[in-house]
Amino acid sequence: MEVAQRNDEAATRSGDFSAEDVRALELRILKRFASREGQFTLDIAFTAKPGITILFGASGAGKTTLLNCIAGLAVPNSGQITVARQTFFDDQRRINVPVQRRGVGYVLQDLALFPHMTAEENICYGLASGTAVERKRRSDAMLESFRISHLRTRKPREISGGERQRVALARTLVTNPCLLLLDEPLAALDAATKSKIIEDLRVWNETHSIPILYVTHSRAEVFALGERVLLLDKGQVIADGVPHEVMTAPRQETVAQLVGFENIFDVTVVSLREDRGTMTCRLTNNGLELETPLVKAEINAKLRVGIAAGDILLASSRPTGLSAQNIIPGKMISLAQRDMIIVAKVDCGVEMETHLTLAARDALHLQPGQPVWLVIKTHSCHLMSV
């Protein structure tokens, strides 16, 4: 960290680099290995500045392997990894800094807290150097930052899952890492606990300003963290941007499928309404028409439309007085409960999926076979190239 700080100060004085550039993670790696599906290749390049960069993708996309390469737990076949202008790995220069010398913080879903140690002892474990007074000062600061001072004498089995997660984060951050890797750290927690821990992490990083790579499968966490998301698929980054761009307006079908667009159909453009900023598209081999946002396309152009199940409203009688242009009659096929969501399948000439709350299902008295109407707003129809 001292080297990183000296480089940071020198660069800031020279004006050649911003402080963010100096502290950034720069990465370009190729890693081949065997997987259950056969040979897998991780081929990734990106730069992550201080702040939270989210790694989102299906299981097997390469997210954990990427973190392991950065931490030094796995060795790439080729490439370079630089953090805070310090080279961790470079195959051409034969550099591969050992794990213990990288100064990288890594928190896994399995927190691996020492069960025989108290919260304070777990946090102090990483502080091998320094006087007893200094170690005490730093551990107290972390206990305070993550609001767990009252738990200092308790062991992991005596505290809740959210509290254990706070201890695990504090144990990692007390070492002042130059980079923080988080592999689905909040997966087992409820939404309220997640949001509080995320906010504490944000506050901590406002002072320390390091790059944080955060792996998650949760769309809610992507939007809660809300800075930048990299979408991984089959070992490559296929989308990169702010969550709203990547998660709600996909430009590729693969991206749409990964971020949760349950309804994807072939369509043909049948009319353009430039005065309204809309156009009409007809579903292939169906005749069902949808009003969609206007995009650069000619009449008769072939496109794909994606609609998230959560963006479709469902009614048990034909709605009136709505501004939505897409009101589609159908017949209920099935209802299935998934956690606290009801997944409803509706036959509209094509099968569409919509998501309801438990209360909405009960209020509408829904049953398979009954007529229903789907309401889809124009801006909920996302067009993609074939």
SEDOVEX-628934 format. One record per atom (N, C-alpha, C): x, y, z. Coordinates in steps of 0.1 Angstrom, whole numbers, plus 5000, padded with zeros to 4 digits. Last residue first. Layout:
% residues N
XYZ...
This chain:
% residues 386
467949084648467848944647469248884647468149354672468349294659468349144659465449444694466849394692466949344677463349644715463649584702465149554700461249604742462649634738463049564725458549734757458949654745460249694740457949924775458349794780458749694769456950144762458350144766458850014772454250074760455050074748456550064752453049834784453349964780454349964768450549594783452049614781452249754776448349384798448549524795450149554795446349114791447649164794447749304790443448954804443949054795445349104800441748634804442448744811442948844800439548364810440048474801440748584809440748054826439848174825440448274816442647844826441447834817440647964816443447864861443847814847442547804839442448154878442348004877442847974863442348424902442848364889442848214890441348634918440748504918441148424905442548884922441948854908441248724907443448854948442448954945441748934931445448654945444248624953443048724950447248774929446648654925445348624932447948994945447349014932446648894927449248874966448048944969447248974956451548764954450548674960449248744962452248944923452348924938451348824943453248804892452348874901452748854915454648814859454848784873453848874882454048634828453948754836454148714851454748514796454848494810454848624817452948384768453648494775453648464790452748204739452748194753453548314759450548324713451848284718451848274733447948344717448348294704449848254704448248384743447748494735447948464721448148224773448048194759447448314751450248274800449048314794449148284779451448194832451648164818450248194811452748344861451548314853451848304838454248304891454548304876453348254869454248494919453448404911453848414897456748524945456248564932455348454926458248444966457048524969456448584956458948134952459348224963458048304966456748094929458248084930458648184940453847924921454448004930455947984930452047934890453047864899453747964908449447874868449947964878450947884887448647854833449047804845449447914855447047984813447447844811447747784825444348204806445348164816445648014814444248364775443648264784444748214793443748704763444348574763443648474773444149024747443348924754444048784753446049304754445949184747445149074754446849624748445949544757445549424749448949864743448949714741448049644752448850124750448350094737448149934735447950284780448750184774448050134761446250454793447050514782447850404774442850334800444350324802445050394790440150304799440650424804442150434806439749954809439350074801439950194807440549604806440749734812440249854803438449324808439149414799439249554805439349134837438349194828439049294820441649064850440648954848439449004840444949154840443649194845442649074842448349234845447349134842446049174848451249384831450149384840449149284835454649334827453349304821452349304832457149354838456649474832455249454826458049104846457549194856457049324851458848984822457648934828457049034839460049204797460249144810458949104816460349144763459449204773459649124786461849204732461949144745461049214755461749124697461249204708461349134721463649134668463249064680462749164690462849194633463549224646463149124656462849274599462749164609463549194621461049514581462349474587462049364598458749624571459049484568460349434573460049944571458849864571459249724565463249984588462350004576461149914578464550144616464150024609463150054598465550274644465950284630465650154623462550274664463950254662464250274648459950374687460550384673462050364673458550124709459350254707459850254692455549964698456849964704457550094702452549794699453149924697454449924705452049474683452449554695452949684691449749224672450549344669450849414683449448894661449348984672450249104670450148724641449248824637449048924648451748484638450748504649449648604645454148474624453248354625452148364635455648724644455748634633454848514635453949014655454648884658454548784647454449324642453549214642454349084645454649654654455349534650454349424652454650004649453849884652454549764646456250274667455950194655455250064659456750614679456450464681456350404667456750884679457950814684457750674686454651024668454450974682455750904688455651084643455151194651454851154666456350834633457450924638456951034646455350544632454650664637455650764642455250284609456050374616455250504620454349934605454150074603454950164613455549684608454449694598454049844596458249474613457749614614456749634603457849164629458049234616457549374618459548954653458549044649458949104635460048684676460348744663459148834659460348744712459648694700460148764688460548674746461348724734460748654722460148704779459348694767460148754755461948744800461348614799460648594785464748884806463648914797463048774794467148864823465748834828464648874819469648884815469248984825467748964829469948684796470748674808470148774819468248764775468048634782468748634796469549004767468149004772467848874780471948904758471948994770470548994776471148764736471848694746471748774759470048974720469148874726469848794737471049304726471349174720470449074727470549534739470549544725470849404718468449604768469449524761469349534746467549784789467549814775468549734767468049704816466649734811466449764797470749644820469749554825468249584820472349844807472549704805471349614808471250094815471450064801471549914799471050064843469850094836470050064821473850024852472749914852471549944844476150134827475450164840474250064840478249884811477650014812476950034826478649624789479349704799478649844799478449294777477849424779478449494790480049074775479149094764478349224765483048944783482249054786481349084774483348574785483548704778482648814784482648324794484048374796484348504789479848304790480848204783482248264783479348624798478648504793479748424786478748904820479648794815478848684809478449244821477749124820478549014813479249484845479849404834479049274833478049784856477849644855478549584843478350054879478749994866478549844867476450144900477550224894477850174880474350004917474150104907475250194901473449874939474849914939474950024928470749824932471049884945472449944945470949694908470349834908470649904921472149454917472749534906472249674906470349364935471649404940472349494929468249284918468049384928469349444933469349074903469049204896468849314906471848864915470548934919470449064911474148734914473148684904471848764906477348904916476048874921475148814910480449024926479748924919478348904925482249314925481149254932480349154923485149474930484449384921483449304929486249794937485549684943484849604932489050014940488149934931487549814939488750254967489450144960488550084950488350474988488350484973489150384966488050545015489250465010489350454995485750695018486950745024488150675018483850565004483950705001485250755007483950305015484650335003484750474998482150335037483550295039484450335027479750385023480350485031481850455034479450135010479550255002480250365010479149965032480249945023480550075014476650065042477850075050479150055042475049995020475250135023476450155032475149715022475649785010475949925013473949675046475349645045475949705033471349755040472049825051473549795050470549585020470649725017471449795027470549335033471449355022471649505020468449365051469849355057470849385046466349385033466549495042468049485047466449125019466649255012466949375021468348875037467048935032467349075027471048665025470448765034469148825028472648505009471748445019470948535028474248674993473248594987472248534997476248854998475048875005473848785000478548784983478648794997477348805005479448704956478048674962478048684977482448784963481848674955480448634961484349064960483249014967482448914959487449214964486749114956485649054965489149514965488249424972487449344962492449654967491349604958490449514967494149704986494149794974493049764965493049685020493349635007493449734996493249725050493449835040493849775026492649535068493949525063494249635053489949565073490849625083492349615078488549425054488849565051489849625061488249165064488949185052489449335050486749215088488049145088488849165076484449345077485449415086486749345087483349125064483749245056484749325064482848955086483648915075484149025067481049115101482349075106483349035095478949125083479549245086480949215092478148855083478648915071479349045073477248825109478448755105479048815092475048985107476049035116477348955112473448835090473848965086475049015094473048605106473748595093474248725088473748685141472948655130473748645117475748515167475248625160474448585147476848285177476048365186475448495180478648175160477448105163476448185171480848365162479948355150478648285153480948505195481448425185480448405174481348835210480548725206481148645195482549065216482948955224482148825220481549255198482949235198483349105206479049355193479249215191480649175193478949625195478249555206478449405204480049705171480849715183480249635194479049705145479049575153479849585165479049895124478049895135477949765142481149925107480149835103479049805114482650125121482250145107481050055103483249995145482350105145481750135131484949795137483749755145482749865144486949955126486149865117484849825124487950075149487450155138486550075129488849855163487749935169487150015158490949775147489849685148488649765154492649995150492149965137490949875138493249995178492650115172491950075159494449735180493249765187492549885181496749785165495849675161494449705167497949985181497550015167496549905162498449835204497649955205497149995191500249645196498949605201497949725201501749755165501749735179500349695184502349565134501849685142501849655157501049275117502049375121501449485129498749125113499949055119501049155124495749135111496649245114497849185121493848945107494648985095495749085099492648925132493448815127494348855116490849115140492249135143493149035136488348985134488849115127490249135128488348775152488348755138488848875130488348925176489448845173489548805158485749045175486949125175488149045171484148805175484048905163485348985163486148535188485148635189485148725176486748205176487248335179485948425180485947955167486347965181486748105185485347985140484247965150484647985164486448225118486948125128485948105139484548245088484948305101485448185110483848185061485048125067485548195079481748255044482448355051483748305057480848175014481148105026482148185034481048374996479748355001479848275014484148565003483348464996481948445003486148834998485148775007484248684999489348964998488448864991487448815001491749214991490749165000489749074992495149214983493749204978492849154989497949214985497149314993495749324988499849044975499049124966498249234973501148864990501848994988500949084979499748634991499948705004500548845002499948534964498648574970498848674982502848644946502148554955500948614961502948764913503048804927502248704935504448694886503248634893503448654908506048764856505748814870504448744874507148744831507248634840507048684855506648914811507748954820507948844831504548784799505648814791506848844800502648754820503248634815504448664806502148914848502448944834503248834829500549034877500748924868501148974854500649264892500449134899500849014890502149574892501849454884501849324892500749864902501649754906501249634898498750054898500050064890501149974895496649954912497350064917498750084911497249654896496349724905497149834912497149454867497849564874496849624883497849174848496949224859497649334866497949034815498549124826497449164835498448724797497848854800498648934811497848364799498548484794497848614798496748184816497648134806498448254800496548274851496048284837497148224828496148084880497148154872496648154857494348144911494448084898495448154889494848314932494448174935494448084922495148574927496348494927496148344930493148754925493648724938494948644938492648724897493048854903493648834916491748464896492948504888493548634894489448474911490548384916491848424909487848634895488248684908489448604913487548454873488148584871488648644885486148244885487448224880488248354878483748374891484548334902486048304897482848414863482948524873483948494884482148244843483548274846483848374856479648144840480048244830481548284832478647964858479447914847479948014837475448114861476448024867477347964855475248434843474748304847475848224854476148754857476048654846475548524852478049044866476748974866476648874854479949234886480049124876478749044877480149574891479349454893479649354882482249794908481949734895481249594897482350064928481849924927481549894913485450244932484050234931483650094929488250314911487650314924486150324924487950144878488350254887487750244901488849884859487849924869488550024878489049784826489649864836488549904846489349464808488649584813489449664823489049164792489949284793488949394798489148804788488548924794489549044795488348494785489048594777488448734779488348174794488048304800488948404792487147884781488147984779487648114785486847534786486347664789487447774787486047214774487147314775486447454776483147084791484347064782485347184784481247114810480747114796481947104786482647114833481747004831481347004816485947224821484747244829483847124826489447304820488347204818487147234827490647624809490547514818489447424815492447924802491747804797491747694808492448264802492648144811491848034805493848574796493248454789493548334799493348924805493848784807493148684798493849224816493649164803494249024804493249504836493249364834493049324820493649724862493749714847494049564845492149914887492549774883492549774868493350234899492550144891493150004890494750444911494250334919493550224912495250614890496350554897495950434905492750704882493450624873494650554880492050854905491250734902492050644892493751064904493950974916493150844912494951104870494051134881494251034892498151174857497051084860496151144871499751394854499651304843498451204845500251574874499151604866498951504854502151544893502651564880501451604870500651504917501451624915501851654901499551254910498651364913499451494911501851094909501051114897500151234899502651104936503551154925502751184913500550984949500851124952501751184941500550724938499350814937499750954939503050634945502750654931501550744929502650624973503650714968503450744953500550444974500350574979501350674973501850204965500650264958500450404961503750174985504150204971503050264963502050125007502950245007503450284993500849885000500050005000500950135000
